[in-house]
């Protein structure tokens, strides 16, 4: 089987694109006054998956503290945090990425958990299990899940 130079070029570009889309680890996230300008994955977020994460008690569980009119099909919205209606108008994608990754860097004293953090905790737990962290302790959400939530929140306009 022969490969043309065009095929080799496309293969090289595909491989280099994959390398550029390498996931940023929680300890390597670059915050600028709480915002995170660069994507954590290099892959666009999926708003539909972000919607599922925001409303899911197994993943983000954002509606435990926030009200989201778009998720009225999900019961028991919280009133601790601000409503997420209009989040896409109030904050840029970089600000949303920073807030979801580690809200404490933007809002001092917030009760919101850092969804993309793996160190510097006082008493870490194992996600929502009620058990102490073990040697597999990782962030609550993956980098792509953060990007998906950001993509969804950006769609919430007034």
Backbone bond lengths (Angstrom), bond angles and torsions (degrees), N, CA, C in turn:
res aa  C-N    CA-C-N  psi(-1)  N-CA   C-N-CA  omega(-1)  CA-C   N-CA-C  phi
1 X - - - 1.457 - - 1.531 108.15 -
2 X 1.318 116.97 126.65 1.460 122.35 -179.18 1.519 110.48 -96.95
3 X 1.328 115.17 140.81 1.451 121.26 173.53 1.519 108.37 -108.15
4 X 1.294 116.39 130.88 1.459 119.85 175.79 1.521 109.03 -79.57
5 X 1.317 116.66 165.73 1.465 119.64 177.62 1.531 110.25 -65.21
6 X 1.326 117.28 -30.52 1.467 120.38 177.05 1.523 110.26 -66.05
7 X 1.339 116.73 -40.67 1.465 120.70 178.34 1.521 110.02 -64.70
8 X 1.325 116.88 -42.90 1.464 120.90 178.52 1.526 110.51 -62.39
9 X 1.339 116.97 -41.13 1.457 121.46 179.13 1.531 110.24 -62.80
10 X 1.348 116.46 -45.93 1.465 119.80 179.93 1.522 111.00 -63.76
11 X 1.321 117.33 -39.39 1.458 120.68 178.29 1.523 110.59 -63.92
12 X 1.327 116.88 -42.81 1.464 121.13 178.81 1.525 110.65 -64.14
13 X 1.327 116.71 -41.38 1.466 119.87 179.21 1.528 110.59 -65.46
14 X 1.330 117.17 -38.69 1.456 121.21 178.40 1.518 109.94 -63.18
15 X 1.341 116.34 -46.03 1.459 119.96 179.85 1.523 111.31 -65.07
16 X 1.325 117.86 -41.11 1.461 119.75 179.82 1.523 110.17 -69.01
17 X 1.324 117.80 -33.87 1.469 121.15 176.34 1.511 110.60 -64.86
18 X 1.343 116.43 -38.56 1.456 119.58 178.04 1.519 110.05 -65.52
19 X 1.330 116.65 -38.04 1.457 119.53 179.43 1.527 110.32 -67.29
20 X 1.336 117.79 -37.03 1.459 121.10 -179.96 1.521 111.09 -69.07
21 X 1.333 116.97 -25.11 1.450 121.34 -177.63 1.528 111.48 -91.70
22 X 1.336 117.55 22.44 1.452 121.47 -179.54 1.524 110.48 -65.41
23 X 1.309 115.88 138.87 1.455 122.00 -177.12 1.527 111.52 -69.02
24 X 1.327 115.74 137.35 1.460 122.16 175.50 1.526 107.35 -82.71
25 X 1.322 117.63 128.42 1.463 120.61 179.06 1.528 109.82 -74.88
26 X 1.325 117.52 157.94 1.473 119.83 -179.61 1.530 113.39 -56.07
27 X 1.322 118.25 -34.98 1.468 120.12 -178.13 1.522 112.69 -80.32
28 X 1.347 117.94 -9.70 1.466 121.38 -178.95 1.525 113.16 -105.32
29 X 1.327 118.30 3.52 1.465 121.23 -179.60 1.529 108.69 -65.19
30 X 1.324 115.53 132.87 1.465 121.75 -179.57 1.530 109.42 -99.40
31 X 1.331 115.97 109.16 1.461 121.77 179.84 1.525 109.43 -96.60
32 X 1.334 116.07 141.35 1.462 122.46 175.06 1.527 106.84 -128.16
33 X 1.327 115.94 98.15 1.466 121.94 -175.79 1.524 111.15 54.92
34 X 1.328 116.28 39.09 1.452 122.47 177.95 1.506 114.50 93.29
35 X 1.323 118.74 -20.18 1.465 122.79 179.95 1.520 110.84 -85.23
36 X 1.326 115.58 154.12 1.465 121.97 174.87 1.519 106.88 -127.64
37 X 1.332 116.37 102.22 1.464 121.39 -174.89 1.514 113.25 -68.86
38 X 1.313 116.60 -44.43 1.467 120.90 -174.36 1.518 111.15 -83.14
39 X 1.318 114.99 141.53 1.459 121.16 174.24 1.522 109.13 -58.14
40 X 1.305 116.94 146.08 1.465 121.16 177.97 1.522 111.87 -79.72
41 X 1.331 116.45 -13.40 1.465 120.08 -176.20 1.518 113.83 -128.26
42 X 1.321 118.03 -21.95 1.454 120.61 -172.56 1.521 112.22 79.02
43 X 1.317 116.22 3.39 1.465 122.42 -180.00 1.527 107.58 -115.71
44 X 1.332 117.79 131.30 1.473 118.85 179.66 1.527 111.72 -58.39
45 X 1.319 115.42 145.32 1.453 120.46 177.60 1.513 111.81 -73.28
46 X 1.327 115.91 154.84 1.462 123.76 178.96 1.531 108.04 -104.52
47 X 1.344 117.46 105.96 1.469 119.65 -177.31 1.528 113.91 -57.72
48 X 1.334 118.08 -34.26 1.472 120.34 179.96 1.528 110.39 -66.04
49 X 1.314 117.20 -42.25 1.464 120.16 177.29 1.531 109.82 -68.96
50 X 1.322 117.12 -37.75 1.462 121.12 176.42 1.514 111.50 -59.77
51 X 1.323 117.13 -40.83 1.469 121.75 177.97 1.521 110.08 -60.42
52 X 1.335 116.19 -43.54 1.465 120.99 178.98 1.532 110.34 -62.87
53 X 1.320 117.87 -42.54 1.469 122.08 -178.97 1.518 110.60 -64.52
54 X 1.330 117.60 -44.88 1.467 122.19 -179.22 1.528 110.32 -60.65
55 X 1.319 117.45 -37.50 1.458 121.08 -177.06 1.515 115.25 -91.75
56 X 1.323 118.36 -7.84 1.459 122.18 -174.55 1.524 112.70 -89.77
57 X 1.310 116.18 130.50 1.460 120.75 175.88 1.529 111.51 -72.95
58 X 1.324 118.23 -16.41 1.467 122.05 178.77 1.525 112.46 -86.26
59 X 1.320 118.07 -17.33 1.463 120.79 -176.29 1.525 109.59 -117.86
60 X 1.325 117.73 -104.95 1.462 120.73 -175.67 1.506 114.61 -72.27
61 X 1.326 116.40 -39.10 1.463 122.73 -177.84 1.525 111.89 53.17
62 X 1.311 117.01 34.89 1.465 122.16 -177.94 1.517 111.98 -60.06
63 X 1.337 116.53 -33.04 1.461 118.90 -176.85 1.526 112.67 -73.74
64 X 1.317 117.97 -3.94 1.464 119.29 172.98 1.530 109.84 -66.38
65 X 1.329 116.30 -28.02 1.471 121.16 -178.62 1.525 113.50 -117.54
66 X 1.329 117.32 -24.00 1.462 121.82 -174.77 1.527 111.08 -116.56
67 X 1.315 115.37 147.22 1.460 121.26 171.98 1.525 108.45 -93.46
68 X 1.334 115.81 138.21 1.461 121.85 178.19 1.531 106.96 -138.08
69 X 1.314 117.26 108.05 1.461 121.29 -177.65 1.527 111.53 -57.38
70 X 1.333 117.44 -37.67 1.466 121.58 179.39 1.532 112.38 -60.71
71 X 1.320 117.70 -21.35 1.463 121.88 -179.33 1.529 112.03 -106.56
72 X 1.334 116.60 32.15 1.461 120.08 -177.26 1.525 112.35 -62.81
73 X 1.362 116.71 -16.05 1.462 120.34 176.08 1.530 111.62 -72.67
74 X 1.332 118.03 -14.14 1.457 123.24 177.39 1.533 108.32 -96.30
75 X 1.326 118.72 131.99 1.472 119.97 -178.51 1.528 113.22 -81.15
76 X 1.313 115.70 164.51 1.465 125.11 168.43 1.521 114.32 64.14
77 X 1.309 116.41 59.41 1.462 120.64 174.16 1.526 108.75 -75.73
78 X 1.318 115.30 142.39 1.454 120.88 -179.10 1.510 112.78 -85.08
79 X 1.321 114.75 167.48 1.461 121.48 178.65 1.527 111.17 -128.56
80 X 1.335 117.12 14.31 1.466 121.10 -179.64 1.520 110.10 -75.35
81 X 1.332 116.00 -47.44 1.457 121.34 179.68 1.514 110.84 -95.26
82 X 1.322 116.65 170.57 1.469 119.56 178.97 1.523 110.94 -67.91
83 X 1.321 116.15 155.34 1.458 119.67 174.68 1.523 108.80 -60.58
84 X 1.317 116.08 145.19 1.466 119.64 178.86 1.525 111.91 -91.34
85 X 1.338 116.81 -2.72 1.465 119.89 173.57 1.527 107.55 -59.94
86 X 1.309 117.02 129.23 1.454 121.50 179.40 1.524 114.09 82.09
87 X 1.334 117.88 8.45 1.474 120.43 -179.57 1.521 111.38 -58.25
88 X 1.326 117.45 -35.12 1.462 121.20 179.65 1.520 113.20 -68.91
89 X 1.327 116.84 -19.86 1.469 121.09 175.26 1.530 111.36 -89.43
90 X 1.334 116.76 -33.94 1.474 120.97 -175.29 1.520 113.30 -78.32
91 X 1.329 116.80 -33.34 1.461 120.73 -174.73 1.522 111.41 -130.79
92 X 1.317 116.08 147.91 1.465 121.77 175.07 1.531 108.66 -76.85
93 X 1.330 116.85 169.52 1.466 120.85 176.91 1.527 110.38 -59.99
94 X 1.326 117.75 -39.62 1.470 121.37 179.40 1.528 110.63 -63.88
95 X 1.321 116.76 -41.81 1.460 120.18 178.21 1.521 111.12 -67.07
96 X 1.336 116.93 -43.10 1.466 120.55 177.59 1.528 110.71 -60.68
97 X 1.333 116.97 -43.02 1.475 121.39 179.49 1.533 109.67 -61.01
98 X 1.321 117.48 -41.95 1.459 121.02 177.96 1.516 112.60 -66.88
99 X 1.317 116.63 -41.61 1.462 121.02 -179.73 1.520 110.60 -63.47
100 X 1.329 117.09 -46.93 1.465 120.25 -178.57 1.531 110.26 -69.35
101 X 1.316 118.03 -38.65 1.466 120.79 -179.16 1.525 111.47 -66.94
102 X 1.337 116.99 -48.24 1.464 121.23 -178.93 1.529 109.27 -160.80
103 X 1.305 116.15 84.77 1.472 122.52 -175.83 1.523 113.10 -60.29
104 X 1.318 117.64 -24.34 1.466 120.53 -177.33 1.520 112.43 -65.14
105 X 1.328 117.73 -20.29 1.455 120.65 178.12 1.527 111.93 -78.80
106 X 1.327 116.80 -19.25 1.464 120.56 179.10 1.525 111.59 -105.18
107 X 1.319 116.13 -34.89 1.464 121.48 -176.78 1.528 109.49 -124.14
108 X 1.316 116.02 93.60 1.464 121.07 -178.99 1.524 109.54 -58.80
109 X 1.305 116.39 133.96 1.458 121.85 176.62 1.515 114.14 83.41
110 X 1.333 119.19 3.05 1.461 120.42 179.62 1.528 111.06 -65.41
111 X 1.311 115.42 151.98 1.462 121.53 175.94 1.529 110.98 -89.91
112 X 1.309 117.12 -8.00 1.461 121.29 -176.67 1.533 109.99 -64.38
113 X 1.333 116.59 132.10 1.464 118.47 178.91 1.524 111.17 -71.17
114 X 1.315 115.62 156.74 1.462 121.88 173.23 1.523 105.89 -85.38
115 X 1.322 116.97 111.96 1.457 121.01 -174.96 1.525 113.46 -80.55
116 X 1.345 117.67 -13.79 1.465 120.17 -179.66 1.522 109.50 -134.16
117 X 1.321 114.28 66.82 1.458 121.94 -177.66 1.524 107.68 -144.45
118 X 1.337 116.83 144.41 1.468 119.57 -178.46 1.523 113.91 -130.73
119 X 1.336 117.76 -0.06 1.465 119.09 -179.48 1.521 110.47 -148.09
120 X 1.331 114.96 165.47 1.459 120.00 178.51 1.518 113.90 85.23
121 X 1.324 117.22 17.88 1.462 120.93 179.23 1.523 110.83 -88.69
122 X 1.323 116.76 155.15 1.457 121.43 175.60 1.525 109.58 -85.68
123 X 1.330 116.86 -50.36 1.465 121.80 -179.81 1.520 109.41 -138.55
124 X 1.330 118.07 80.36 1.461 118.94 -177.10 1.526 111.97 -72.75
125 X 1.319 114.04 148.23 1.448 121.00 174.87 1.510 109.68 -117.56
126 X 1.292 116.89 174.96 1.456 123.28 179.62 1.531 108.60 -95.73
127 X 1.352 114.98 85.46 1.469 123.28 -179.08 1.527 109.59 52.89
128 X 1.327 117.76 -126.23 1.467 121.42 -177.29 1.530 111.67 -105.71
129 X 1.329 117.96 26.22 1.458 120.71 -175.70 1.521 113.23 -86.46
130 X 1.337 118.40 -17.80 1.450 121.29 -175.91 1.517 112.58 81.46
131 X 1.336 117.05 5.34 1.465 121.88 -179.70 1.531 109.54 -104.89
132 X 1.323 115.57 156.94 1.463 121.00 177.62 1.524 109.94 -67.21
133 X 1.317 115.28 154.58 1.465 120.95 178.41 1.526 109.76 -65.86
134 X 1.320 115.89 146.93 1.453 121.17 175.74 1.527 108.45 -116.37
135 X 1.310 117.33 -164.03 1.461 119.81 -176.66 1.526 113.42 -72.31
136 X 1.308 118.03 -5.62 1.467 121.50 177.57 1.523 111.60 -99.64
137 X 1.326 116.37 19.67 1.464 121.84 -176.42 1.523 110.71 -59.10
138 X 1.300 115.92 123.37 1.454 121.29 179.77 1.515 109.86 -138.16
139 X 1.322 117.29 -177.02 1.466 119.81 178.97 1.525 110.99 -67.72
140 X 1.315 116.26 159.24 1.470 120.58 178.63 1.522 109.77 -65.63
141 X 1.329 116.90 -44.06 1.460 122.25 178.08 1.526 109.66 -117.28
142 X 1.322 115.97 150.02 1.460 120.88 175.45 1.531 109.39 -75.90
143 X 1.310 115.67 167.08 1.471 120.32 178.23 1.521 110.85 -58.63
144 X 1.340 117.61 -42.45 1.465 119.55 -179.77 1.519 111.45 -68.51
145 X 1.324 117.37 -35.39 1.461 119.90 176.47 1.530 110.59 -64.50
146 X 1.336 117.70 -37.34 1.464 120.92 175.40 1.524 109.22 -60.67
147 X 1.339 116.79 -46.82 1.471 120.92 179.64 1.525 111.17 -61.69
148 X 1.330 117.08 -37.44 1.469 121.06 178.43 1.527 110.92 -66.27
149 X 1.334 117.15 -43.40 1.470 121.00 178.45 1.528 110.06 -63.49
150 X 1.323 116.57 -42.75 1.479 120.33 178.34 1.533 109.98 -60.49
151 X 1.334 116.81 -43.77 1.471 120.63 179.67 1.528 110.32 -61.76
152 X 1.335 117.51 -40.71 1.465 120.71 178.54 1.535 111.14 -67.30
153 X 1.328 116.59 -49.45 1.468 119.87 -178.86 1.518 111.74 -59.41
154 X 1.325 116.92 -33.48 1.471 121.25 178.82 1.524 111.85 -65.87
155 X 1.347 117.41 -21.39 1.470 120.58 178.75 1.528 111.83 -82.87
156 X 1.322 117.80 -12.80 1.471 121.14 -176.73 1.521 109.00 -83.09
157 X 1.313 115.51 93.57 1.461 122.64 -178.35 1.519 109.57 -110.01
158 X 1.333 115.76 154.61 1.476 120.37 178.16 1.504 110.27 -70.23
